Amino acid sequence: MVTPTFLRLPEAKREHIEQALLDEFSRVPLPQAQVSNIVQQTGIARGAFYRYFTDIDDAYQYMLNLALRDIHSGISAYERPEQSHIQPQMQSQSTSKPVTQSQEQNQHTSCQRNNELQQYYQRTADFIHTTANSRYYRMMFWYYQDNAAQYANQQPNPQIDAHNWTIATLTHQTIRDCMLDPDNSSKYLARLEQSLHLLQPLP
């Protein structure tokens, strides 16, 4: 873990070291990152680096957490109906038959599920857009290219239901595709949109 010594540094010095960490982790994947490059850029002694961080993996985890915090704080409000692409499939009201309580409940549940899918799509699109336009993009590129398996901290969970597992798999894969191939982000997001459509309850 990052040490209290590092957290107590003057803000300007701490930010200078953070920038050096970001530069190094943006330059190469973690296995190729060098403490020597960081201390050379910052002008601190090598021993000081190890007073701030246990090792370079510890420094990387610190920067990853910082990047994710800043990216999420930069994401605007998720619920923006005018920008949601997944539209609810409404049951036709052309029939004159009265709607039963059971039908009303089913329609309410359907609308809730559709709204949930809209939010998943928007959150994914917002995360991709914000990351691509942030100073963390290259670091996140290497994260999805090489480092995610070690630092994602996602253990297998046999208890997750099929619906939520499918959404998580689709959204995580879309984020990875967009990070590694940003020129085709619109295509990957369109594919996510189409895939989430398939999860919508039938009218």
Stockholm file with secondary structure:
# STOCKHOLM 1.0

chainA/1-203         MVTPTFLRLPEAKREHIEQALLDEFSRVPLPQAQVSNIVQQTGIARGAFYRYFTDIDDAYQYMLNLALRDIHSGISAYERPEQSHIQPQMQSQSTSKPVTQSQEQNQHTSCQRNNELQQYYQRTADFIHTTANSRYYRMMFWYYQDNAAQYANQQPNPQIDAHNWTIATLTHQTIRDCMLDPDNSSKYLARLEQSLHLLQPLP
#=GR chainA/1-203 SS CCCHHHHTSCHHHHHHHHHHHHHHHHHSCGGGCCHHHHHHHHCCCHHHHHHHCSSHHHHHHHHHHHHHHHHHHHSCCSCCGGGCCCCCCCCCCCSCSCCCHHHHHHHHHHHHHHHHHHHHHHHHHHHHHHHHTSTTHHHHHHIIIIIHHHHSCCCCCTTSCHHHHHHHHHHHHHHHHHHHCGGGHHHHHHHHHHHHHTTSCCC
#=GC SS_cons         CCCHHHHTSCHHHHHHHHHHHHHHHHHSCGGGCCHHHHHHHHCCCHHHHHHHCSSHHHHHHHHHHHHHHHHHHHSCCSCCGGGCCCCCCCCCCCSCSCCCHHHHHHHHHHHHHHHHHHHHHHHHHHHHHHHHTSTTHHHHHHIIIIIHHHHSCCCCCTTSCHHHHHHHHHHHHHHHHHHHCGGGHHHHHHHHHHHHHTTSCCC
//
